Amino acid sequence: MCEAIPQRMRKVYDPSYMLPPGHLAVSYILAKESEKKSKSLTAQGIVFIVFCGIIFDLDFFVPYLFGYPGGAHHYFPTHTPLAGIVYFSVLSLMFKNKFSKKTFIVAGMAMILHLVFDDLSYWLCLLGLESNVRPQIFWLYPFDLRRNIEIQRALDLYSQQKITNKDILLGYIVGAPKLFIIEIFSTIAATYIFLRTKLAKNK
């Protein structure tokens, strides 16, 4: 069941979204794989793609303005597909003459993958492959009816137990081992690709 965590674990909140290192790794792997198929991807374009892959997490400090830990940022409008459309539109206008169409397509894919991986544990929960995971991304915002329910639940939990970022991180590692393992392997793979690329250039 994708319900609230058991009472004995209520002190540890149950977010199950990928952390910034994982998003950086996934975006970098995507960029490098796309580079193999398109010569229009430049080094600056790869940096741009990786930035787009992490852009949603720039809202990490927004919750602090309201007295909540940064780990609650998924409940804010800044972490929704609608916000992604705004981000992408602004970046496209700013850099339309700098990057190729291919670069923007891959950058858009990186943004979508960010949200997909943030919500992956919840999808696995629906399939019975994870447990006690709440929805992390409200795909139909502002029309996603789940959001108000989840926000109220989170606010109640934060106010009752004073959840910290440490609790949120622990909840992720303990509560969503499959995504955590994916994140570890993605980071290792991205590091390997980066080092291999650097060594190849130095030869």
PyMOL commands that set and color helices and strands:
alter all, ss='L'
color gray80, all
select helices_A, chain A and resi 7-9+20-37+43-66+70-75+77-79+81-95+101-126+146-161+165-175+177-202
alter helices_A, ss='H'
color red, helices_A
deselect
rebuild
show_as cartoon
